[in-house]
Amino acid sequence: MTILRISAGILLALLLPACSLLPEQIDETKDWSAQKFYKEASASMAEGDYEQAIKYYESLESRFPFGQYAVQSQIDVAYAYYKDGKPESAIAAADRFIKLHPRNPHVDYAYYLKGLVNFNRNLGFLQRFIPTDTSQRDPVTTLSSFNDFAELARRFPDSEYSVDARQRMVYLRNNLAMHEIHVARYYMKREAYLAAVNRSITVIEKYQRTPSVKDALEILTVAYEKLGMNDLSADARRVLADNQAKGTLEIPEVEVDESYGSKIWDFLELDQN
């Protein structure tokens, strides 16, 4: 026991001088102003260093909780989280901004950003650069994005972001309809024809004026025939033929402007001061 105590004492005596030789950690930001924090955060964003930008935005708000820089940083950090691939944090930050500043003239962007985060939530690294069928993604986040954009359009119909939001809503609605078609085709392959019928009817009733209605009618004609419901199969075929003749099923696909959502938004241009 005595030997152990002596050894511990010697070890402690050796460690203390070593610790005193370690350099003190210097906080280079201790004398920064709110403007300095914001300029550095903006520079980090421009360089794609979103993690560093987040640290600067959060430090800015912590040290200078009042004023225009703090308000701006609260929404900018939401965008930084979005760009850094942290959707939950981005949405939480946007919700916080909405709660703290419900009458801010730019709160519409917070609603728009929530929709944008959910819009891109399921995209992996490769999917961002290689074209894929987005209708096969998780419909839960697709519906969440649709609802986010719908809330923006309802609350702020004249917002500059509502124009893009409405376009994305049409795109998302088409995707939700096409997702139902994918499921219906899966059931057809499994010979679960009644389930395929139900999915197709959902498209016809819930997603009218989408390109998927044509696919739904085509599936119905075959599924009803497989079920021995020849009258219903004939009805579906007749409706399909009539609408094709009238051209009502020829609905163009909708594309969205990806560059619009990816622009760094800066409503006060504080980093220019």
C-alpha positions as CSV (number, residue, x, y, z in Angstrom):
1,M,0.0,0.0,0.0
2,T,2.8,2.4,0.9
3,I,4.6,1.6,-2.3
4,L,1.5,2.4,-4.3
5,R,1.0,5.7,-2.5
6,I,4.6,6.7,-3.2
7,S,4.3,5.7,-6.9
8,A,1.1,7.7,-7.2
9,G,2.8,10.7,-5.6
10,I,5.7,10.5,-8.0
11,L,3.4,10.2,-11.0
12,L,1.4,13.2,-9.9
13,A,4.6,15.2,-9.4
14,L,5.7,14.4,-12.9
15,L,2.4,15.3,-14.5
16,L,1.9,18.7,-12.9
17,P,4.9,20.4,-14.6
18,A,3.9,18.8,-17.9
19,C,0.4,20.2,-17.6
20,S,1.7,23.7,-16.8
21,L,3.7,23.5,-20.1
22,L,0.5,23.0,-22.2
23,P,-0.4,26.1,-24.1
24,E,-3.6,27.9,-23.0
25,Q,-6.5,27.5,-25.3
26,I,-7.1,30.9,-26.8
27,D,-10.6,32.0,-27.9
28,E,-10.0,34.1,-30.9
29,T,-13.6,35.2,-30.9
30,K,-13.7,36.7,-27.4
31,D,-13.4,40.3,-28.6
32,W,-15.5,39.9,-31.8
33,S,-18.5,42.1,-32.4
34,A,-21.8,40.8,-33.6
35,Q,-21.0,42.2,-37.1
36,K,-17.6,40.3,-37.0
37,F,-19.4,37.0,-36.1
38,Y,-21.9,37.5,-38.9
39,K,-19.2,38.3,-41.5
40,E,-17.2,35.2,-40.5
41,A,-20.3,33.0,-40.6
42,S,-21.2,34.3,-44.0
43,A,-17.7,33.7,-45.2
44,S,-17.9,30.1,-43.9
45,M,-21.2,29.6,-45.7
46,A,-19.7,30.9,-49.0
47,E,-16.9,28.4,-48.6
48,G,-19.2,25.5,-47.9
49,D,-17.9,25.1,-44.3
50,Y,-21.4,24.8,-42.9
51,E,-20.3,23.3,-39.6
52,Q,-18.1,26.3,-38.8
53,A,-20.9,28.7,-39.9
54,I,-23.3,27.0,-37.5
55,K,-20.8,27.6,-34.7
56,Y,-20.5,31.2,-35.5
57,Y,-24.2,31.8,-35.9
58,E,-24.9,30.1,-32.5
59,S,-22.1,32.0,-30.8
60,L,-23.4,35.2,-32.2
61,E,-26.9,34.7,-30.8
62,S,-25.5,33.5,-27.5
63,R,-23.3,36.6,-27.0
64,F,-25.5,39.1,-28.7
65,P,-29.1,37.9,-28.2
66,F,-30.7,41.1,-29.3
67,G,-30.6,43.1,-32.5
68,Q,-30.7,42.5,-36.2
69,Y,-27.7,40.3,-36.3
70,A,-29.2,37.9,-33.8
71,V,-32.5,37.7,-35.7
72,Q,-30.8,37.1,-39.0
73,S,-28.5,34.4,-37.5
74,Q,-31.6,32.5,-36.2
75,I,-32.9,31.9,-39.7
76,D,-29.5,31.6,-41.3
77,V,-28.5,28.8,-38.9
78,A,-31.5,26.9,-40.1
79,Y,-30.3,27.2,-43.7
80,A,-26.8,26.2,-42.6
81,Y,-28.2,23.1,-40.9
82,Y,-30.1,22.2,-44.1
83,K,-26.9,22.6,-46.2
84,D,-25.0,20.5,-43.6
85,G,-27.3,17.6,-44.1
86,K,-29.1,17.9,-40.7
87,P,-32.8,18.1,-41.6
88,E,-34.2,17.7,-38.1
89,S,-32.0,20.6,-36.7
90,A,-32.9,22.7,-39.7
91,I,-36.6,22.3,-39.2
92,A,-36.3,22.8,-35.4
93,A,-34.4,26.1,-36.1
94,A,-37.0,27.2,-38.6
95,D,-39.8,26.4,-36.2
96,R,-38.0,28.4,-33.5
97,F,-37.7,31.4,-35.8
98,I,-41.4,31.2,-36.6
99,K,-42.3,31.0,-32.9
100,L,-40.0,33.9,-31.9
101,H,-40.8,36.1,-34.8
102,P,-44.3,35.4,-36.1
103,R,-44.7,38.9,-37.5
104,N,-41.2,39.2,-39.0
105,P,-41.6,40.4,-42.6
106,H,-39.4,37.5,-43.7
107,V,-41.0,34.7,-41.7
108,D,-42.4,33.3,-44.9
109,Y,-38.9,32.1,-45.7
110,A,-38.9,30.0,-42.6
111,Y,-42.0,28.2,-43.8
112,Y,-40.5,27.8,-47.3
113,L,-37.3,26.4,-45.8
114,K,-39.2,23.7,-43.9
115,G,-40.8,22.6,-47.1
116,L,-37.5,22.6,-48.9
117,V,-35.8,20.5,-46.2
118,N,-38.5,17.8,-46.4
119,F,-38.5,18.1,-50.2
120,N,-34.8,17.0,-50.2
121,R,-34.8,14.9,-47.1
122,N,-34.6,11.5,-48.8
123,L,-32.1,12.4,-51.4
124,G,-28.7,10.7,-50.8
125,F,-25.4,11.9,-52.2
126,L,-25.6,10.1,-55.5
127,Q,-29.3,10.9,-56.0
128,R,-28.5,14.6,-55.9
129,F,-26.4,14.2,-59.1
130,I,-27.9,11.1,-60.8
131,P,-31.5,11.3,-62.1
132,T,-33.8,8.9,-60.1
133,D,-37.5,8.3,-59.9
134,T,-38.3,10.4,-56.9
135,S,-41.8,9.0,-56.7
136,Q,-40.3,5.9,-55.2
137,R,-39.1,7.8,-52.1
138,D,-40.7,7.7,-48.7
139,P,-44.2,9.3,-49.2
140,V,-44.3,10.4,-45.6
141,T,-41.7,13.2,-46.1
142,T,-43.2,13.9,-49.6
143,L,-46.5,14.6,-47.9
144,S,-44.8,16.6,-45.1
145,S,-43.1,18.8,-47.8
146,F,-46.5,19.2,-49.6
147,N,-48.2,20.3,-46.3
148,D,-45.3,22.7,-45.5
149,F,-45.6,24.4,-48.9
150,A,-49.4,24.5,-48.6
151,E,-49.2,26.3,-45.3
152,L,-46.8,28.8,-46.8
153,A,-49.1,29.4,-49.8
154,R,-52.2,29.7,-47.4
155,R,-50.5,32.1,-44.9
156,F,-48.6,34.2,-47.4
157,P,-50.3,33.9,-50.8
158,D,-48.4,36.9,-52.2
159,S,-44.9,35.8,-50.9
160,E,-42.2,35.6,-53.5
161,Y,-41.6,32.0,-52.2
162,S,-45.2,31.0,-52.7
163,V,-44.8,30.9,-56.5
164,D,-42.1,28.3,-56.2
165,A,-43.9,26.5,-53.4
166,R,-47.1,26.1,-55.6
167,Q,-45.0,24.6,-58.4
168,R,-43.4,22.2,-56.0
169,M,-46.8,21.2,-54.6
170,V,-47.9,20.2,-58.1
171,Y,-44.7,18.2,-58.5
172,L,-45.1,16.5,-55.1
173,R,-48.8,15.7,-55.8
174,N,-47.8,14.0,-59.0
175,N,-45.1,12.1,-57.1
176,L,-47.7,10.9,-54.4
177,A,-50.0,9.7,-57.2
178,M,-47.1,7.9,-58.9
179,H,-46.1,6.3,-55.7
180,E,-49.6,4.7,-55.5
181,I,-49.1,3.4,-59.0
182,H,-45.8,1.8,-58.0
183,V,-47.6,0.0,-55.2
184,A,-50.5,-1.1,-57.4
185,R,-48.0,-2.6,-60.0
186,Y,-46.3,-4.4,-57.1
187,Y,-49.6,-5.9,-56.1
188,M,-50.3,-6.9,-59.7
189,K,-47.1,-8.8,-59.9
190,R,-48.0,-10.6,-56.6
191,E,-51.5,-11.3,-58.1
192,A,-53.1,-9.3,-55.3
193,Y,-55.6,-7.8,-57.8
194,L,-58.1,-6.4,-55.3
195,A,-55.3,-4.5,-53.5
196,A,-54.2,-3.1,-56.9
197,V,-57.7,-2.0,-57.7
198,N,-57.9,-0.1,-54.4
199,R,-54.7,1.7,-55.0
200,S,-55.7,2.6,-58.6
201,I,-59.1,3.9,-57.4
202,T,-57.2,6.1,-54.8
203,V,-55.3,7.7,-57.6
204,I,-58.5,8.4,-59.7
205,E,-60.4,9.8,-56.7
206,K,-57.7,11.6,-54.8
207,Y,-55.2,12.7,-57.5
208,Q,-57.2,13.8,-60.5
209,R,-55.4,15.9,-63.1
210,T,-52.1,14.0,-62.6
211,P,-50.3,11.9,-65.2
212,S,-50.9,8.8,-63.1
213,V,-54.7,8.7,-63.7
214,K,-53.9,7.1,-67.1
215,D,-51.8,4.4,-65.5
216,A,-54.5,3.8,-62.9
217,L,-57.2,3.2,-65.5
218,E,-54.9,0.8,-67.4
219,I,-54.2,-1.2,-64.2
220,L,-58.0,-1.3,-63.4
221,T,-58.8,-2.8,-66.8
222,V,-56.4,-5.7,-66.2
223,A,-57.1,-6.1,-62.5
224,Y,-60.8,-6.3,-62.9
225,E,-60.4,-8.8,-65.7
226,K,-58.2,-11.0,-63.6
227,L,-60.9,-10.8,-60.9
228,G,-63.5,-11.9,-63.3
229,M,-65.3,-8.6,-63.1
230,N,-65.6,-8.1,-66.8
231,D,-68.3,-5.4,-66.7
232,L,-66.1,-3.2,-64.5
233,S,-63.1,-4.0,-66.7
234,A,-65.0,-2.9,-69.8
235,D,-66.1,0.3,-67.9
236,A,-62.5,1.2,-67.0
237,R,-61.4,0.5,-70.6
238,R,-64.2,2.8,-72.0
239,V,-63.4,5.6,-69.6
240,L,-59.7,5.3,-70.6
241,A,-60.6,5.4,-74.3
242,D,-62.9,8.4,-73.9
243,N,-60.4,10.4,-72.0
244,Q,-57.6,9.6,-74.4
245,A,-59.8,10.7,-77.3
246,K,-60.5,14.0,-75.5
247,G,-56.8,14.4,-74.6
248,T,-57.7,15.0,-70.9
249,L,-55.1,12.4,-69.8
250,E,-52.2,14.1,-71.6
251,I,-50.9,16.1,-68.7
252,P,-47.3,17.4,-68.9
253,E,-44.8,16.5,-66.2
254,V,-43.9,19.3,-63.9
255,E,-40.3,20.2,-63.2
256,V,-39.0,22.3,-60.3
257,D,-36.2,24.9,-60.3
258,E,-33.6,23.3,-58.0
259,S,-31.4,26.4,-58.2
260,Y,-34.2,28.6,-56.6
261,G,-34.2,26.6,-53.4
262,S,-30.4,26.4,-53.1
263,K,-29.8,30.1,-53.2
264,I,-28.3,31.5,-50.0
265,W,-31.0,33.9,-48.7
266,D,-29.9,37.1,-47.0
267,F,-32.8,39.4,-46.5
268,L,-30.9,42.2,-44.7
269,E,-27.5,41.8,-46.4
270,L,-25.8,42.4,-43.0
271,D,-22.5,41.0,-44.2
272,Q,-22.3,43.9,-46.6
273,N,-22.2,46.4,-43.8
